[in-house]
């Protein structure tokens, strides 16, 4: 860790550089200041524009904004591109002077921009450490990042669960966003999810008798204005009809990717038994921050009943019958705290664009904010190789859907730890496919279980 004089110098230079780059961006047309538009107008890589925009975020201090900027060479390229597009020569000159001052500071202090970024993040994390559990999670994050060669700054999910087009179906709209994800040469490709219809959980199921509305496989789309890297889907050769969605990023590149998908499932079960709606986020690579927003349509009439962080490795582990009365073994346990919020005004997070994800899933589902109850789990250093679950119980005995959402960011398709490649066959249990199978309640029989959908 560098001394306070270095941090003071970085803070001073960071303030000047942010002011200069901010003034330069203001010279661009208003519709050219977003990440995608800036990249298109300036004809430079989207990742560079993303880091410029992140560095100008007024919700973070100057020194963290400095760390979020691209490196010196990329900043100079950005300034030159603005100059070609007609930015004021005096503002371009001021920006270049600020960049040169930062480069001089790096040289005199024996630093690189990457070292500054890591130094600032360590300083920030130390300030946030407040509990023994969080310090342990931070230690696991650091160790796992070294072992796996991959990590992400944040993973955000916005999940809208609502009644389907018929009384016997339910529908889900999901946006999954991975932010500032990076892998080393030896790491596997980053995987956003494995996707398939809910019925793919049951090998050999005859789908001919199912309503057409729930028979089709779900589709997904890349949200380009929230992404700096493309994705591609690979059909799995083994098992039921499923696909793995990979982020196409070269080793060493820091990328974002956001996708959206929607799907439907049958509602099963006996109306005399209470059912569960479950939202879950799987942590398969080291992630610094997890934000899970769940929007439950009020017509489903469910209330929160339990939250937990469960190991994917300890028995009963990854079995379909895991339910609130059959809790998995916890590791580094501390109870995740769930916050209810107004879907029309989501809490602000400096790490993610979660508010935008909430707005878009509501818009896609054609649901008003007033028609849902919204809940958030926000976890610093979520436990690697674990799953964070939020259970919702029916408030009275009416038919409910059980929806399990399991995002992942690792190429392995096996929750038991077998590192099969992205084209390998699925592992057994709910981790093996996007349709995780019914999670039983206390009654336990298949006729009394609700169907489930899994996005890994």
C-alpha positions as CSV (number, residue, x, y, z in Angstrom):
1,X,0.0,0.0,0.0
2,X,1.3,3.4,-1.0
3,X,1.6,6.3,1.5
4,X,-0.8,9.1,2.1
5,X,1.2,11.5,0.0
6,X,0.7,9.3,-3.0
7,X,-3.1,9.1,-2.4
8,X,-3.3,12.8,-2.0
9,X,-1.4,13.3,-5.3
10,X,-3.7,10.9,-7.0
11,X,-6.8,12.6,-5.6
12,X,-5.6,16.0,-6.8
13,X,-4.6,14.8,-10.3
14,X,-7.8,12.8,-10.5
15,X,-10.0,15.9,-9.8
16,X,-8.2,17.8,-12.6
17,X,-8.4,14.9,-15.0
18,X,-12.1,14.2,-14.4
19,X,-12.9,17.9,-14.8
20,X,-11.0,18.1,-18.1
21,X,-12.4,14.9,-19.6
22,X,-15.9,15.8,-18.4
23,X,-15.6,19.2,-20.2
24,X,-14.4,17.4,-23.3
25,X,-17.3,15.0,-23.3
26,X,-19.7,18.0,-22.9
27,X,-18.4,19.3,-26.3
28,X,-19.9,16.2,-28.0
29,X,-23.5,16.3,-29.2
30,X,-25.9,15.4,-26.4
31,X,-27.0,12.2,-28.2
32,X,-23.3,11.1,-28.5
33,X,-22.5,11.0,-24.8
34,X,-23.7,7.5,-24.0
35,X,-21.3,4.5,-24.3
36,X,-22.6,3.1,-27.5
37,X,-23.2,6.4,-29.2
38,X,-19.8,7.8,-28.2
39,X,-18.1,4.7,-29.6
40,X,-20.0,5.1,-32.9
41,X,-19.4,8.8,-33.3
42,X,-15.7,8.8,-32.2
43,X,-15.0,5.4,-33.9
44,X,-13.1,4.0,-31.0
45,X,-13.7,0.8,-29.0
46,X,-16.8,0.7,-26.8
47,X,-14.8,-0.5,-23.8
48,X,-12.8,2.7,-23.8
49,X,-16.0,4.8,-23.9
50,X,-17.5,2.7,-21.2
51,X,-14.5,3.4,-18.9
52,X,-14.6,7.1,-19.7
53,X,-18.3,7.3,-18.8
54,X,-17.7,5.3,-15.6
55,X,-14.8,7.6,-14.6
56,X,-17.1,10.6,-14.8
57,X,-19.7,9.1,-12.5
58,X,-20.5,11.8,-10.0
59,X,-21.5,9.2,-7.3
60,X,-17.9,8.2,-6.7
61,X,-14.9,10.2,-5.3
62,X,-12.2,11.7,-7.6
63,X,-9.6,9.0,-6.8
64,X,-12.0,6.1,-7.6
65,X,-13.2,7.9,-10.7
66,X,-9.5,8.1,-11.8
67,X,-9.2,4.4,-11.2
68,X,-12.2,3.7,-13.4
69,X,-10.8,5.7,-16.3
70,X,-9.0,3.8,-19.1
71,X,-5.2,4.1,-19.2
72,X,-3.1,7.0,-20.4
73,X,-2.8,5.8,-24.0
74,X,-6.6,5.2,-24.3
75,X,-7.3,8.6,-22.8
76,X,-5.1,10.3,-25.4
77,X,-6.8,8.3,-28.2
78,X,-10.2,9.5,-26.8
79,X,-9.0,13.1,-26.8
80,X,-7.7,12.9,-30.4
81,X,-11.0,11.3,-31.5
82,X,-12.9,14.2,-29.9
83,X,-10.6,16.7,-31.7
84,X,-11.4,15.0,-35.1
85,X,-15.1,15.4,-34.3
86,X,-14.8,19.1,-33.9
87,X,-14.3,19.6,-30.1
88,X,-12.8,22.9,-29.1
89,X,-9.0,23.0,-29.5
90,X,-8.6,24.7,-26.2
91,X,-10.6,22.1,-24.3
92,X,-8.7,19.3,-26.1
93,X,-5.4,21.0,-25.1
94,X,-6.5,21.2,-21.4
95,X,-7.5,17.6,-21.5
96,X,-4.1,16.5,-22.9
97,X,-2.3,18.6,-20.3
98,X,-4.3,16.8,-17.5
99,X,-3.5,13.4,-19.1
100,X,0.2,14.3,-19.2
101,X,0.2,15.4,-15.6
102,X,-1.3,12.0,-14.6
103,X,1.4,10.2,-16.8
104,X,4.1,12.2,-15.1
105,X,2.8,11.3,-11.6
106,X,2.7,7.6,-12.6
107,X,6.3,7.8,-13.8
108,X,7.7,9.6,-10.8
109,X,5.9,7.3,-8.3
110,X,6.9,4.1,-10.1
111,X,3.2,3.2,-10.8
112,X,1.1,2.0,-13.7
113,X,-2.6,2.8,-14.2
114,X,-3.4,-0.8,-13.3
115,X,-1.5,-0.6,-10.1
116,X,-3.4,2.6,-9.3
117,X,-6.7,0.9,-10.0
118,X,-5.9,-2.0,-7.6
119,X,-4.5,0.3,-4.9
120,X,-7.7,2.5,-5.0
121,X,-10.0,-0.6,-4.8
122,X,-8.0,-2.0,-1.8
123,X,-8.3,1.3,0.0
124,X,-12.1,1.4,-0.7
125,X,-12.6,-2.1,0.4
126,X,-10.8,-1.6,3.7
127,X,-13.1,1.3,4.4
128,X,-16.1,-0.9,3.8
129,X,-15.0,-3.9,5.9
130,X,-17.1,-3.9,9.0
131,X,-17.8,-7.5,10.0
132,X,-15.8,-10.7,10.4
133,X,-18.1,-12.4,7.9
134,X,-17.4,-9.8,5.2
135,X,-13.6,-9.9,5.8
136,X,-13.7,-13.7,5.4
137,X,-15.8,-13.3,2.2
138,X,-13.3,-10.8,0.9
139,X,-10.4,-13.3,1.6
140,X,-12.3,-16.0,-0.3
141,X,-12.9,-13.6,-3.2
142,X,-9.2,-12.7,-3.4
143,X,-8.0,-16.4,-3.3
144,X,-10.7,-17.6,-5.7
145,X,-9.8,-14.9,-8.2
146,X,-6.2,-16.1,-8.2
147,X,-7.1,-19.7,-8.6
148,X,-9.8,-19.4,-11.3
149,X,-8.2,-16.6,-13.2
150,X,-11.5,-14.8,-13.6
151,X,-13.6,-12.3,-11.7
152,X,-16.3,-9.6,-12.2
153,X,-16.8,-6.3,-10.5
154,X,-20.6,-6.9,-10.2
155,X,-23.4,-9.1,-11.2
156,X,-26.9,-7.6,-11.4
157,X,-30.2,-9.3,-11.9
158,X,-33.7,-7.9,-12.3
159,X,-36.4,-10.6,-12.3
160,X,-40.1,-9.9,-13.0
161,X,-42.4,-12.8,-12.1
162,X,-46.0,-12.5,-13.1
163,X,-49.1,-14.5,-14.0
164,X,-49.0,-16.1,-17.5
165,X,-51.5,-15.7,-20.3
166,X,-53.6,-18.4,-18.9
167,X,-54.6,-19.4,-15.3
168,X,-52.3,-22.5,-15.6
169,X,-49.2,-20.6,-16.6
170,X,-46.7,-18.1,-15.2
171,X,-44.3,-15.8,-17.0
172,X,-40.9,-14.5,-16.2
173,X,-38.8,-11.6,-17.6
174,X,-35.2,-11.5,-16.6
175,X,-32.3,-9.2,-17.3
176,X,-28.8,-10.4,-16.3
177,X,-25.9,-8.1,-16.3
178,X,-22.2,-8.8,-15.7
179,X,-20.0,-5.8,-15.2
180,X,-16.3,-5.4,-15.6
181,X,-15.7,-9.1,-16.1
182,X,-12.2,-10.3,-16.9
183,X,-10.4,-13.6,-17.4
184,X,-6.8,-14.6,-17.8
185,X,-5.4,-16.8,-20.6
186,X,-5.8,-20.0,-18.7
187,X,-9.4,-19.4,-17.6
188,X,-12.5,-20.8,-19.3
189,X,-14.8,-18.6,-21.4
190,X,-17.2,-16.5,-19.3
191,X,-20.7,-18.0,-19.3
192,X,-23.7,-15.9,-18.6
193,X,-26.3,-18.7,-18.4
194,X,-27.6,-22.0,-19.6
195,X,-31.1,-21.6,-21.0
196,X,-33.9,-23.9,-21.9
197,X,-37.6,-24.5,-21.3
198,X,-38.8,-25.5,-17.8
199,X,-39.7,-28.9,-19.2
200,X,-36.1,-29.7,-20.1
201,X,-35.6,-30.6,-16.4
202,X,-37.5,-33.8,-17.0
203,X,-35.7,-36.0,-19.6
204,X,-38.0,-37.8,-21.9
205,X,-41.0,-35.7,-21.0
206,X,-43.7,-35.8,-23.7
207,X,-44.4,-32.1,-24.5
208,X,-47.1,-32.9,-27.0
209,X,-49.9,-32.5,-24.5
210,X,-48.6,-29.2,-23.1
211,X,-50.1,-25.9,-24.2
212,X,-48.2,-24.3,-27.0
213,X,-47.4,-21.2,-25.0
214,X,-45.1,-23.1,-22.6
215,X,-43.7,-25.6,-25.1
216,X,-41.2,-23.4,-26.9
217,X,-37.7,-22.8,-25.7
218,X,-37.1,-19.2,-24.4
219,X,-35.0,-16.9,-26.5
220,X,-32.7,-14.1,-25.4
221,X,-31.3,-10.9,-26.7
222,X,-28.1,-8.9,-26.1
223,X,-28.8,-5.4,-24.8
224,X,-26.2,-3.6,-26.9
225,X,-26.3,-0.2,-25.1
226,X,-25.4,-1.9,-21.8
227,X,-22.8,-4.2,-23.3
228,X,-19.2,-3.8,-24.5
229,X,-18.8,-7.4,-25.7
230,X,-20.9,-9.7,-27.8
231,X,-22.4,-13.0,-26.7
232,X,-23.1,-16.3,-28.5
233,X,-25.2,-19.3,-27.8
234,X,-23.9,-22.9,-28.2
235,X,-26.4,-25.7,-28.3
236,X,-25.6,-28.4,-25.8
237,X,-25.1,-31.8,-27.5
238,X,-26.2,-33.8,-24.5
239,X,-29.4,-33.8,-22.6
240,X,-32.6,-31.9,-23.4
241,X,-32.9,-28.8,-25.7
242,X,-30.7,-26.2,-24.0
243,X,-28.0,-23.7,-24.9
244,X,-25.1,-22.1,-23.1
245,X,-24.7,-18.3,-23.6
246,X,-21.0,-17.3,-23.7
247,X,-19.4,-13.8,-23.5
248,X,-16.9,-13.5,-26.3
249,X,-14.1,-11.6,-24.6
250,X,-10.4,-12.0,-25.1
251,X,-8.1,-12.7,-22.2
252,X,-7.2,-9.5,-20.3
253,X,-10.2,-7.5,-21.7
254,X,-12.5,-5.9,-19.1
255,X,-16.1,-6.2,-20.5
256,X,-19.7,-5.7,-19.7
257,X,-22.6,-7.9,-21.0
258,X,-26.3,-7.6,-20.4
259,X,-28.9,-10.0,-21.8
260,X,-32.7,-10.2,-21.5
261,X,-34.9,-13.2,-21.8
262,X,-38.5,-14.2,-21.0
263,X,-40.1,-17.6,-20.6
264,X,-43.3,-19.2,-19.5
265,X,-44.0,-22.3,-17.4
266,X,-47.0,-24.4,-16.3
267,X,-48.4,-23.9,-12.8
268,X,-48.8,-27.2,-11.1
269,X,-49.8,-28.4,-7.7
270,X,-52.8,-28.9,-5.5
271,X,-54.6,-25.7,-4.6
272,X,-54.9,-26.9,-1.0
273,X,-51.1,-26.7,-0.5
274,X,-48.9,-23.6,-0.1
275,X,-46.4,-23.1,-2.9
276,X,-43.1,-21.2,-3.1
277,X,-41.7,-18.7,-5.5
278,X,-37.9,-18.7,-5.3
279,X,-35.4,-16.3,-6.9
280,X,-31.8,-17.4,-6.6
281,X,-28.4,-16.2,-7.8
282,X,-25.5,-18.6,-8.2
283,X,-22.0,-17.4,-7.7
284,X,-19.8,-19.6,-9.9
285,X,-16.9,-17.1,-10.3
286,X,-15.6,-14.6,-7.9
287,X,-17.8,-11.5,-7.9
288,X,-17.2,-8.3,-5.9
289,X,-20.9,-7.2,-5.6
290,X,-24.1,-9.1,-6.2
291,X,-27.4,-7.2,-6.6
292,X,-30.6,-9.3,-7.0
293,X,-33.8,-7.4,-7.5
294,X,-37.0,-9.5,-7.5
295,X,-40.3,-7.9,-8.7
296,X,-43.3,-10.1,-7.8
297,X,-46.6,-9.3,-9.4
298,X,-49.2,-8.6,-6.7
299,X,-51.7,-11.0,-8.4
300,X,-49.4,-13.9,-7.4
301,X,-50.2,-13.1,-3.8
302,X,-46.9,-14.2,-2.2
303,X,-44.9,-12.9,0.7
304,X,-41.2,-13.2,1.6
305,X,-40.6,-16.2,3.9
306,X,-36.8,-16.9,4.0
307,X,-33.4,-15.9,2.7
308,X,-30.1,-17.8,2.8
309,X,-26.7,-18.5,1.3
310,X,-26.2,-22.2,0.6
311,X,-23.2,-24.2,-0.4
312,X,-23.3,-25.9,-3.8
313,X,-20.9,-28.6,-2.6
314,X,-22.3,-29.9,0.7
315,X,-25.1,-32.4,0.9
316,X,-28.0,-32.1,0.3
317,X,-26.3,-29.5,-1.9
318,X,-27.6,-29.3,-5.4
319,X,-30.7,-31.5,-5.1
320,X,-34.0,-30.5,-6.6
321,X,-35.9,-31.2,-3.3
322,X,-34.0,-28.5,-1.4
323,X,-36.6,-26.2,0.1
324,X,-36.9,-23.8,3.2
325,X,-37.5,-26.9,5.4
326,X,-34.5,-28.7,4.0
327,X,-31.9,-26.0,4.2
328,X,-28.5,-26.6,2.6
329,X,-25.3,-26.3,4.7
330,X,-24.1,-22.7,4.9
331,X,-20.5,-21.5,4.6
332,X,-19.2,-18.4,6.3
333,X,-22.7,-17.8,7.3
334,X,-24.4,-14.5,7.8
335,X,-28.0,-13.9,7.0
336,X,-28.4,-11.9,3.8
337,X,-30.6,-8.9,4.4
338,X,-33.5,-8.2,2.1
339,X,-34.8,-4.7,1.4
340,X,-38.3,-3.9,0.1
341,X,-38.2,-0.9,-2.2
342,X,-40.4,1.2,-4.5
343,X,-40.0,-0.3,-8.0
344,X,-40.7,3.2,-9.4
345,X,-37.6,4.5,-7.6
346,X,-35.0,1.7,-7.1
347,X,-32.1,2.3,-4.7
348,X,-29.1,3.8,-6.3
349,X,-26.0,1.6,-6.6
350,X,-22.7,3.1,-7.7
351,X,-21.5,-0.3,-8.9
352,X,-24.3,-1.2,-11.4
353,X,-27.1,0.1,-13.5
354,X,-29.7,-1.9,-11.6
355,X,-32.3,0.9,-11.8
356,X,-32.2,0.7,-15.5
357,X,-32.6,-3.1,-15.4
358,X,-35.7,-2.7,-13.2
359,X,-37.2,-0.1,-15.5
360,X,-36.6,-2.3,-18.6
361,X,-38.1,-5.6,-17.2
362,X,-41.2,-3.7,-16.2
363,X,-41.4,-2.1,-19.6
364,X,-40.9,-5.5,-21.4
365,X,-43.5,-7.2,-19.2
366,X,-45.9,-4.3,-19.7
367,X,-46.3,-4.1,-15.9
368,X,-46.6,-0.9,-13.9
369,X,-44.3,-0.3,-10.9
370,X,-47.4,0.0,-8.7
371,X,-48.5,-3.6,-9.7
372,X,-45.4,-5.3,-8.2
373,X,-43.7,-5.7,-4.8
374,X,-40.0,-5.2,-5.2
375,X,-37.2,-6.7,-3.1
376,X,-33.4,-6.4,-3.2
377,X,-30.5,-8.4,-2.0
378,X,-27.2,-6.6,-2.2
379,X,-24.1,-8.6,-1.1
380,X,-20.5,-7.5,-0.9
381,X,-18.2,-10.3,-1.9
382,X,-20.8,-13.0,-2.3
383,X,-19.5,-16.4,-1.4
384,X,-17.9,-18.2,-4.3
385,X,-19.5,-21.5,-5.2
386,X,-22.7,-20.7,-3.3
387,X,-26.2,-19.7,-4.2
388,X,-28.2,-16.9,-2.6
389,X,-31.9,-17.7,-2.4
390,X,-35.0,-15.7,-1.6
391,X,-38.1,-17.7,-0.9
392,X,-41.7,-16.3,-1.2
393,X,-44.6,-18.3,0.3
394,X,-48.2,-18.1,-0.8
395,X,-50.1,-15.8,1.5
396,X,-53.2,-18.1,1.1
397,X,-54.0,-21.4,-0.6
398,X,-54.1,-20.4,-4.2
399,X,-52.1,-21.8,-7.1
400,X,-48.6,-20.5,-7.3
401,X,-45.5,-20.9,-9.5
402,X,-42.1,-21.9,-8.3
403,X,-39.5,-20.0,-10.3
404,X,-35.8,-20.6,-9.7
405,X,-33.4,-18.3,-11.4
406,X,-29.7,-19.3,-11.4
407,X,-27.3,-17.1,-13.2
408,X,-23.6,-18.1,-13.5
409,X,-20.4,-16.7,-14.9
410,X,-18.4,-19.8,-15.3
411,X,-17.9,-22.3,-18.2
412,X,-18.5,-25.3,-16.0
413,X,-22.0,-26.6,-16.2
414,X,-21.6,-28.8,-13.1
415,X,-22.4,-27.4,-9.6
416,X,-20.6,-30.4,-8.1
417,X,-17.3,-29.0,-9.3
418,X,-16.6,-31.0,-12.4
419,X,-15.2,-28.4,-14.8
420,X,-16.8,-29.6,-18.0
421,X,-16.4,-27.3,-20.9
422,X,-19.2,-25.2,-22.4
423,X,-20.1,-27.8,-24.9
424,X,-20.1,-30.7,-22.5
425,X,-23.1,-32.5,-21.1
426,X,-25.0,-31.4,-18.0
427,X,-24.4,-32.5,-14.5
428,X,-27.2,-34.1,-12.5
429,X,-29.5,-32.1,-10.3
430,X,-30.9,-28.7,-10.8
431,X,-27.6,-27.2,-11.8
432,X,-27.7,-29.3,-14.9
433,X,-30.2,-27.3,-16.8
434,X,-32.2,-24.2,-17.1
435,X,-35.3,-26.0,-15.8
436,X,-34.3,-26.8,-12.3
437,X,-37.2,-29.0,-11.5
438,X,-39.8,-28.6,-8.7
439,X,-38.5,-27.7,-5.3
440,X,-40.7,-29.5,-2.9
441,X,-42.3,-28.0,0.1
442,X,-43.2,-30.1,3.2
443,X,-45.6,-32.3,1.1
444,X,-42.8,-33.5,-1.2
445,X,-44.7,-35.4,-3.9
446,X,-44.5,-34.4,-7.5
447,X,-48.2,-33.8,-7.8
448,X,-47.9,-31.2,-5.0
449,X,-44.9,-29.4,-6.4
450,X,-44.9,-26.3,-8.6
451,X,-42.9,-26.3,-11.7
452,X,-39.7,-24.3,-11.9
453,X,-37.5,-22.5,-14.3
454,X,-33.7,-22.1,-14.0
455,X,-31.5,-19.6,-15.7
456,X,-27.9,-20.6,-14.8
